[in-house]
Amino acid sequence: GSFAWYVPNSENEQDQSLQLLRAVPLTNGTPVLRFYHSFDIEPGLDGAILETATDGGFSWDPLTEDVFIRQGYTGRIAPGTLGESDLDGFWGGQPDFQASYVDLTAFQGEDFSVRFRFGANQETSQNPLVTEGWYVDDVAIFDMINYQSEACVTTAEGDQACAEARRGGTIVEVEELTTSIEEHVANAEISIFPNPAISRINVQLSEDIGNYHLEILSIDGRTMLQRTSRDLRSSLDVSALPAGIYVLSIETETDRLVRRLVIEAGK
């Protein structure tokens, strides 16, 4: 969008927080906090951190570097900033918006609150360094599915070199599970049902969108079923798949929809 939350990094001492209005109950799955942000913060002296609470916001604890799945803290903030010592945080320059992911599994069963906190020291020099500050946007808490993929290259002599995806592997952002899903792909309304499924999953489109690709993947990223269609209604026979959680992908030339799919054992 065109707007983001923003706090300037001025030459004055400051301590500002942005708090999500309501606590989020974390009940199951793999809960993850994702937010996009950009920053230009005086290196090492000023800094930005995340804090959490499970008591409605009466007491707050800083999130530590080890719970970040991707794009974690830059490093240690100067002692005294935000009134504490031994804090890691974001500082330095990140001009483009990037997504940070935080593992929230330690908070399962709790009503989870989060706030974004920015602190700066009073500048005392004749020529203070004034940087832009911190932009935060598109904050979401969702159930994450991820799989660790590996790519290998084999030479003509038979030597092989392999590399794994970065920490967290391939991340699929999955919304809450419902018995049917109504979405939009390429401006068409799309319904996916039933979910959970036992023998067959159906995809119903409100209008022609041209060719689209249906794919069911396992949690570790393997393609289990796929087909390409342009029919208004398509289905996949899932009766041969073991019961469990899968990922359903619907992709056109311009859009991709990914949702969690549950396969239940037949009676």
Residue, then its C-alpha position, 0 to 999 in steps of 0.5 A: g500500500s501507500f502508507a506505513w507506520y513510521v518513527p523518525n530518528s531525531e537528535n533528541e532522546q526518545d522511546q516510542s512504541l507501536q502496539l497491536l491493539r488486540a492480543v492474538p490467541l495462539t492455539n495450534g500449528t506453527p504460529v509465525l509473526r511476519f512484518y515488512h520494514s525499512f530503516d536508517i538508524e544511527p549504528g550501534l547507538d539507537g535501535a529498534i526492537l520487538e517486545t512481547a506480552t502474554d498478560g494483556g500488555f502489563s509486562w513486556d519482554p524483548l524478543t531475542e535474536d534466536v527466535f527470528i527465522r529470517q532477517g533478524y536483528t543487526g546487533r547489540i544496541a548501546p547500553g542505556t538505550l531504551g533504559e536497558s543493557d544487553l539488547d540486540g536490535f535493528w540499526g544501520g541501513q536497510p533502504d528497501f522493505q524486507a520481511s522479517y519472520v519470528d517463530l512464535t511456537a514458544f507462545q502457543g496456548e497464550d494470548f500473544s501481544v507484540r509491540f515495536r519499540f524504537g529508542a534513541n539517545q540524546e545527541t550531544s555533538q556539534n554535528p549530530l548524525v540524524t538518520e531517517g528512522w524506522y518504517v513498519d508495514d504489513v504486520a501479520i500472524f499466521d500459521m506457517i508451513n515451511y520445507q527445506s529444499e536442496a539444489c545439486v549440480t553434477t559435473a561431467e566427471g561425476d562430482q556433485a555440489c549441493a546447497e540448501a535454501r537459507r534458514g527457514g527453507t521455503i516459507v509458505e504463508v497459510e491462513e486459518l483452516t476453514t471447511s471451504i475457501e472463497e478467494h480471488v484469483a485473476n479477478a475471478e471468485i474461486s471456491i475450494f471445497p471440501n476442506p478437510a477432504i477425504s476422496r476429492i478436492n474441488v475448485q470452482l471458478s466464477e469466470d474464465i481465467g484461462n489456463y491455471h495450474l493446480e498442485i498439491l504438495s507435501i509439507d516437505g515440498r514434494t509434488m503429490l498431485q498436479r494438473t493444468s486446466r481452464d475449466l470453471r470447475s476442476s477436481l483432484d482425486v486425493s483418495a490415494l494420499p495418506a491422511g495429513i496436512y498438505v499445501l494446495s497451490i493454484e497458479t495462473e500467469t499473474d497470480r498464485l494462491v496457496r492454502r493449507l489442505v487437510i486430507e482425512a482417512g476414509k471411513 
